C-alpha cells in the first residue's frame, strides 16, 4: 500500500520518503478505510527508521499545501535523522 525510498537530494541524512502507491493529493482529503493513512505512514516510517539504525531519534514531517512548504503535490511522509535536528525545520 505504501512505497518507501531514499530522497535523491536530502537536506539531512538519512532522509527517506513514505508515499501511498496510489497518489493522494492532500492528506486532509484522504479517505478512511480500515487503518488510517497517517497510521500506516507512521508504522512503516518507524520500522524503516529502526532498520536504518535511527535509535537516538528522528523527525517525521508531512506538509500540506504551498503555505506549509509543500513542493510536490501528493502526500508524502518524510523521515529525517542521523544527527541532531534543530528547530525550526527548513
N, C-alpha and C positions, 0 to 999 in steps of 0.2 A: 504493500500500500504506500510505502514511502521509499524515496531514494536518498542515499547518503553519499556524499563525495566531498573531497577537499576543494577549497577555493583555490583558483589558479593565481590570484594576486591578493593574498591575505594581508591585512593590516596588523594582525597579531598571529603568532604561531603557537600551536596549530590552530587553524580555523577550518571548520568543515560545515557543510550545509545539510539540512534535512528538509526535503521537499516532498509533497504528495506526488504520486505517479500521475494522477490526473490534475492538471493545473487548476488552482483555486486563486482567483484574482485578489480577493480580500478576505482576511480572517473573519471579519465581522459578518460576512455573508456565507461562511461555511455552514453546511447543513449538518445537524447532529444525526449520527447513525451509530448506535451502539456506543463504543468508546469515543469520546470527543476527539476531534483533530488535535487540539492542543495537548491533550493527554497522550496521544500516540507520539507526537513530536517529542515531548519531554522524555517519555520512556525510551524511545530509540536514541535520542540525544545523550541521555545519561549512560546508556550501555556503550555507545561509541566513545564517549569521553573516558570511561573506565578502561576500555580496550586500548586507548591511546596513552594510558597512564596518567591522566589528569586527576590525580588523587588529592592534590592540595587545593583544588577548586577550579572552577571555570565559570564563564559568563554565558548566559543564554539570552539571545536577543531576537525579537521579531518586530519589524517595522510595518506599519500600515499607513499607506498614503504618503504623498510627497512631503507634507508638513512634518512627518515623523522621520524623514530621511530615506524613505523607500526609493530605490533607484530601479529595481526590477519589479515589474507589475505582476507578481504572483507570490503567494505565500511561501516563505522560507524561514526556517529557524536557523540561526547562526550560533555556533558553539565556538567560543574563544577561550584560550588558556595557554599554559606553558610558561607564563611569567606573571608577575604582579600587575594587575589591571587597575588603573586609576579611575576616578570619576570626575568629570562626566565623560562618557564614552564618545569617541568620534572626535 
